[in-house]
């Protein structure tokens, strides 16, 4: 007597259940295999995790560096352990002989090979001082690094770019991140930043600045103003054109942020009417030094300004920069778009 219809259905269900169970078991086996060390190779390599990196980006980086078997398995493990928010930026030393659990332990605060120290754009030298102290450098060491400029006299940026009568590193530090370990001094970070600035002052940039009748240092001064004045990088070449046109016509630059810089440096309080050499609302020409760290787009803008005929601009509270050819048009734009930033 043969099996009934229900018997065949029961057998089919058993087979399917077996296949599903087997599939799950196999998938689970593959997942756990992918969590194991990639190889027996114990050679260490340093991996730098940038601030803001996502779990997927970190996993992809580790797989590309041949340190883990599977980026997907790494992501699943991190999410399963609920440690995504604990992954840290910095430089870490790993080898292919370490499994995912070990790597995660390091990334969540186990043993960082180094820490990333960052100098940000648009920062004054006093702000950089505070940030270096926050990164763990002693205040006296930071002051030694920032104030004893003669220790960097072997660098071209100091020997040939900084004027002899200028006794500050304001605007000479290139914004970037550098590795810090137990042996790194604040002076080491500053030296690396100065060296990187020199790399960005290429012969092409120097030639382009000279064509605008600017020395490299003057180019950095104007680039710092453009960096602080204009939020959107694509607008900076037009803003640079406005400032260069004003310089060439012997008009004042009319930059509020230079006036603020001078008053903050002297009194600690922003004041547009404070009379300092930095107040370009009062004094013609460039201020004596840069007013902050710069960005590449600002340096490029000053070296290669737009071919326009604007004479005024204002950056609105929405981050948009509005350009004008007449003072009346500029006033109307300021009144319409700039309230908080212009303190109206």
DOMAR-163597 format. One line per 8 residues: number of its first residue (from 0); their letters; for each residue x, y, z of C-alpha. Coordinates in pm, 1 decimal, padded with zeros to 6 digits. Example, Ala and Ser with C-alpha at 12.3 -4.5 7.8 and 13.67 -1.06 7.14 Angstrom:
! DOMAR-163597
0) AS) 01230.0,-00450.0,00780.0; 01367.0,-00106.0,00714.0
END
This chain:
! DOMAR-163597
0) XXXXXXXX) 00000.0,00000.0,00000.0; 00151.6,00332.9,-00106.1; 00188.8,00652.0,00089.4; -00111.6,00877.6,00108.1; -00108.0,01232.1,-00023.7; -00057.5,01357.5,00330.4; 00233.5,01122.3,00376.4; 00411.5,01265.9,00076.3
8) XXXXXXXX) 00343.5,01616.6,00204.4; 00492.9,01520.9,00539.9; 00806.3,01382.4,00375.2; 00837.4,01698.9,00165.1; 00806.9,01915.7,00472.9; 01071.9,01712.2,00652.2; 01307.7,01744.4,00354.2; 01250.2,02119.4,00326.0
16) XXXXXXXX) 01297.8,02164.0,00699.9; 01619.1,01967.5,00676.9; 01743.8,02181.2,00390.3; 01654.7,02502.7,00572.7; 01818.0,02383.0,00892.1; 02121.9,02271.1,00698.2; 02135.1,02601.8,00514.1; 02117.2,02797.0,00836.9
24) XXXXXXXX) 02383.1,02578.4,00991.2; 02606.9,02624.9,00687.7; 02554.0,03002.6,00687.5; 02631.5,03013.9,01058.2; 02944.1,02805.8,00996.4; 03061.6,03041.4,00720.8; 02992.9,03345.5,00939.9; 03200.9,03207.7,01227.5
32) XXXXXXXX) 03477.4,03104.6,00987.8; 03489.7,03462.1,00859.3; 03541.2,03589.0,01213.8; 03862.2,03390.3,01248.0; 04208.2,03527.6,01178.0; 04287.2,03567.3,00810.9; 04620.6,03384.6,00836.1; 04910.4,03301.3,01065.5
40) XXXXXXXX) 05102.4,03605.9,00946.5; 05198.8,03805.4,01257.0; 05350.7,04102.4,01074.4; 05201.8,04420.5,01218.4; 05070.9,04703.3,01004.4; 04930.8,05038.9,01112.4; 04578.3,05123.6,01006.1; 04443.8,05477.4,01043.6
48) XXXXXXXX) 04070.5,05511.3,01105.3; 03954.7,05860.7,01015.1; 03709.7,06047.4,01241.9; 03350.3,05993.1,01134.4; 03414.7,05660.7,00958.6; 03110.5,05432.5,00947.1; 03117.8,05064.6,01046.8; 03095.3,04966.0,00678.9
56) XXXXXXXX) 03383.1,05197.1,00587.8; 03601.1,05055.6,00865.5; 03513.4,04699.0,00763.6; 03590.1,04769.5,00398.2; 03922.8,04930.4,00492.0; 04026.8,04632.1,00704.5; 03933.4,04386.9,00429.4; 04119.8,04589.4,00165.1
64) XXXXXXXX) 04423.0,04590.8,00394.4; 04399.6,04209.0,00413.3; 04341.7,04205.0,00787.3; 03998.5,04038.2,00799.2; 03826.3,03774.6,00589.7; 03489.8,03941.9,00535.6; 03368.1,04299.3,00570.9; 03009.2,04174.1,00597.0
72) XXXXXXXX) 03092.4,03939.9,00885.0; 03273.1,04227.0,01060.3; 02965.7,04452.9,01026.7; 02729.5,04180.0,01152.3; 02955.4,04110.9,01450.7; 02980.1,04480.0,01545.0; 02605.3,04529.8,01523.2; 02536.4,04206.8,01711.3
80) XXXXXXXX) 02764.7,04316.2,01993.6; 02615.6,04669.0,01980.9; 02958.3,04833.9,01986.9; 02932.8,05050.2,01672.7; 02923.3,05370.0,01878.4; 03236.9,05264.0,02066.1; 03462.5,05229.3,01759.6; 03734.9,05491.6,01782.3
88) XXXXXXXX) 03930.4,05695.5,01532.3; 04308.6,05679.9,01542.0; 04597.0,05468.5,01422.1; 04604.3,05105.1,01530.5; 04852.8,04822.2,01484.2; 04705.3,04493.2,01358.6; 04824.9,04170.8,01199.6; 04637.2,03912.4,00986.4
96) XXXXXXXX) 04683.0,03665.8,01273.6; 04427.1,03852.8,01487.9; 04060.8,03754.0,01473.8; 03770.0,03995.0,01445.4; 03695.8,03986.1,01819.4; 04052.7,04096.2,01896.1; 04041.4,04372.3,01634.9; 03708.6,04499.0,01770.7
104) XXXXXXXX) 03853.3,04500.4,02122.6; 04135.5,04724.0,02002.8; 03906.3,04957.6,01807.0; 03675.9,05004.1,02105.1; 03951.1,05123.4,02334.7; 04192.6,04837.9,02383.4; 04535.6,04942.1,02262.7; 04560.8,05228.0,02017.7
112) XXXXXXXX) 04903.4,05247.1,01857.1; 04863.6,05620.2,01816.3; 04608.3,05895.9,01846.2; 04514.5,06138.7,01572.3; 04589.9,06502.7,01649.5; 04398.5,06741.2,01425.5; 04456.3,07105.5,01340.1; 04138.1,07242.0,01186.6
120) XXXXXXXX) 04079.9,07513.5,00923.1; 03962.3,07861.1,01030.3; 04141.1,07839.8,01366.8; 04342.7,08116.1,01531.5; 04671.7,08026.0,01693.0; 04521.6,08066.9,02043.1; 04245.6,07820.0,01949.9; 04504.6,07573.4,01820.8
128) XXXXXXXX) 04687.1,07608.7,02152.1; 04373.7,07507.6,02340.7; 04307.1,07213.6,02110.5; 04663.0,07080.0,02147.0; 04625.3,07092.8,02524.0; 04297.9,06902.4,02489.4; 04486.3,06635.8,02293.7; 04699.3,06574.8,02601.5
136) XXXXXXXX) 05004.7,06794.1,02547.1; 05122.1,06992.0,02848.8; 05053.8,07368.2,02830.6; 05422.8,07456.1,02870.6; 05515.9,07218.4,02587.4; 05248.0,07369.2,02363.7; 05368.2,07721.6,02438.2; 05724.6,07614.5,02360.7
144) XXXXXXXX) 05607.0,07463.1,02032.0; 05407.8,07767.9,01923.2; 05621.2,08053.6,02055.4; 05979.3,07936.8,02000.8; 05971.8,07987.4,01624.8; 06351.2,07967.7,01590.3; 06336.5,07589.6,01638.3; 06179.9,07566.1,01290.8
152) XXXXXXXX) 06426.0,07799.7,01118.7; 06557.3,07511.3,00909.5; 06220.6,07484.5,00734.3; 06172.7,07682.1,00409.4; 05832.7,07810.4,00523.9; 06007.3,07990.8,00810.3; 06333.8,08073.8,00636.7; 06185.2,08222.8,00319.7
160) XXXXXXXX) 05809.1,08274.1,00351.3; 05759.6,08424.8,00697.9; 05880.5,08786.4,00711.4; 06163.1,08849.5,00957.4; 05958.3,09105.6,01151.8; 05671.3,08861.5,01210.4; 05693.1,08666.3,01534.0; 05393.2,08436.2,01507.7
168) XXXXXXXX) 05298.6,08110.1,01337.0; 04949.1,08244.5,01274.1; 04828.1,08116.6,00937.0; 05142.5,07912.3,00867.1; 05007.2,07583.6,01000.3; 04842.5,07352.4,00749.1; 04519.0,07196.6,00881.5; 04537.1,06817.7,00885.5
176) XXXXXXXX) 04564.5,06516.4,01119.9; 04886.5,06360.6,01247.2; 04969.7,06054.8,01455.4; 05059.2,06104.5,01821.1; 05211.5,05835.1,02038.5; 05378.6,05852.0,02377.4; 05695.0,05995.5,02225.4; 05532.3,06266.3,02014.8
184) XXXXXXXX) 05584.9,06625.8,02128.1; 05374.0,06928.5,02045.8; 05670.9,07060.4,01846.7; 05665.0,06742.9,01635.7; 05304.2,06814.4,01537.5; 05377.4,07179.6,01459.3; 05683.2,07086.8,01252.4; 05480.6,06840.9,01044.8
192) XXXXXXXX) 05209.6,07101.0,00991.5; 05464.7,07360.2,00876.9; 05625.6,07109.6,00641.8; 05288.4,07028.5,00489.0; 05212.6,07396.9,00437.2; 05536.3,07426.0,00241.2; 05425.3,07138.6,00018.4; 05106.9,07328.2,-00069.1
200) XXXXXXXX) 05299.6,07642.7,-00160.7; 05401.1,07486.8,-00490.2; 05599.0,07670.1,-00760.8; 05273.8,07705.1,-00957.1; 05099.6,07866.3,-00659.0; 05396.5,08096.5,-00595.5; 05400.3,08203.8,-00962.7; 05025.7,08263.6,-00966.1
208) XXXXXXXX) 05047.0,08472.1,-00648.0; 05333.4,08674.0,-00795.5; 05113.9,08745.3,-01099.6; 04864.9,08900.8,-00856.9; 05149.1,09107.1,-00700.9; 05141.5,08899.8,-00384.4; 05425.4,08733.9,-00197.9; 05354.6,08381.1,-00068.5
216) XXXXXXXX) 05301.1,08525.1,00280.3; 05060.0,08788.2,00150.3; 04882.0,08507.9,-00033.6; 04837.2,08325.8,00297.6; 04704.4,08642.6,00462.0; 04441.3,08687.0,00192.8; 04363.0,08313.8,00184.2; 04292.2,08322.5,00558.7
224) XXXXXXXX) 04050.2,08611.8,00510.2; 03873.9,08433.1,00223.9; 03853.2,08114.4,00434.0; 03680.3,08297.4,00719.2; 03461.5,08523.0,00504.4; 03318.6,08269.9,00259.2; 03162.3,07939.4,00361.5; 03110.6,07781.6,00018.7
232) XXXXXXXX) 03439.4,07682.1,-00153.5; 03294.7,07745.0,-00501.5; 03233.9,08112.4,-00411.4; 03585.1,08179.6,-00289.1; 03743.4,08262.3,-00625.0; 03488.3,08542.4,-00672.4; 03549.4,08671.9,-00320.2; 03924.6,08666.4,-00383.6
240) XXXXXXXX) 03865.3,08871.9,-00698.1; 03676.9,09132.3,-00492.2; 03959.2,09164.5,-00240.4; 04229.2,09175.0,-00509.1; 04037.5,09443.1,-00699.1; 04014.8,09648.0,-00380.8; 04387.8,09610.8,-00316.1; 04475.0,09716.0,-00669.3
248) XXXXXXXX) 04249.4,10021.8,-00649.8; 04392.3,10119.3,-00308.5; 04052.1,10076.2,-00144.4; 04009.1,09928.8,00200.2; 03933.2,09556.4,00211.7; 03634.9,09621.6,00434.6; 03649.4,09281.0,00605.3; 03459.6,09255.0,00932.5
256) XXXXXXXX) 03641.4,08940.5,01038.2; 03982.3,09109.2,01026.5; 03846.3,09380.8,01254.9; 03710.7,09115.3,01489.9; 04046.1,08935.9,01489.8; 04234.0,09249.9,01595.8; 03992.9,09332.1,01876.2; 03981.1,08972.4,02004.0
264) XXXXXXXX) 04360.2,08954.8,02002.9; 04385.8,09279.4,02200.4; 04083.2,09268.9,02429.4; 03924.6,08925.3,02395.9; 03601.9,09086.1,02273.9; 03490.4,09117.7,01907.9; 03447.0,09484.0,01820.3; 03420.1,09626.4,01467.6
272) XXXXXXXX) 03522.8,09974.2,01576.4; 03834.6,09874.6,01767.7; 04134.4,10041.2,01599.8; 04403.9,09781.4,01536.3; 04635.6,09715.0,01240.1; 04396.6,09430.8,01153.9; 04091.5,09653.4,01112.3; 04057.1,09669.8,00734.5
280) XXXXXXXX) 03740.9,09877.8,00775.7; 03973.8,10156.6,00889.6; 04315.5,10079.6,00741.2; 04392.4,10010.8,00376.5; 04592.8,09712.9,00255.3; 04636.2,09368.9,00405.3; 04656.5,09308.3,00780.2; 05004.2,09229.7,00922.2
288) XXXXXXXX) 04954.6,08851.6,00944.3; 04703.0,08584.5,00849.4; 04405.9,08561.0,01083.3; 04356.4,08181.9,01089.1; 04448.9,07853.4,00931.9; 04338.8,07825.6,00570.7; 04187.9,07574.4,00330.7; 04315.0,07457.5,-00006.3
296) XXXXXXXX) 04017.1,07608.0,-00188.6; 04098.4,07951.1,-00042.9; 04464.3,07933.2,-00141.6; 04363.1,07826.5,-00491.8; 04107.3,08108.5,-00506.4; 04363.6,08374.5,-00420.5; 04614.3,08232.1,-00667.8; 04349.8,08195.5,-00939.7
304) XXXXXXXX) 04072.5,08451.1,-00875.0; 03757.0,08456.8,-01083.7; 03743.5,08678.4,-01391.1; 03455.2,08890.1,-01264.3; 03395.4,09255.7,-01183.8; 03229.5,09237.5,-00844.2; 03324.4,09501.7,-00588.5; 03123.9,09381.1,-00286.9
312) XXXXXXXX) 02997.3,09060.8,-00132.6; 02822.0,08941.2,00179.9; 02772.5,08588.8,00310.1; 02416.5,08546.4,00430.9; 02292.2,08358.6,00734.0; 02201.9,08073.9,00495.5; 02567.0,08029.5,00394.6; 02512.9,08170.5,00045.0
320) XXXXXXXX) 02749.4,08446.0,-00071.5; 02586.4,08735.2,-00255.8; 02798.1,08950.7,-00488.1; 02730.5,09306.8,-00603.2; 02881.3,09575.9,-00824.6; 02740.8,09877.4,-00639.5; 02735.9,09972.4,-00274.0; 02360.1,10023.6,-00287.8
328) XXXXXXXX) 02305.0,09669.6,-00415.8; 02543.9,09536.7,-00150.5; 02353.3,09719.8,00125.3; 02024.4,09577.0,00003.4; 02166.8,09222.6,00002.0; 02311.5,09268.8,00350.3; 01981.0,09391.7,00490.4; 01791.2,09107.0,00324.1
336) XXXXXXXX) 02017.5,08808.9,00383.1; 02259.5,08882.9,00668.2; 02114.1,08935.9,01014.7; 02281.8,08702.2,01263.5; 02621.2,08697.4,01090.9; 02619.3,09070.5,01040.6; 02475.3,09132.3,01388.9; 02177.1,09327.9,01255.8
END
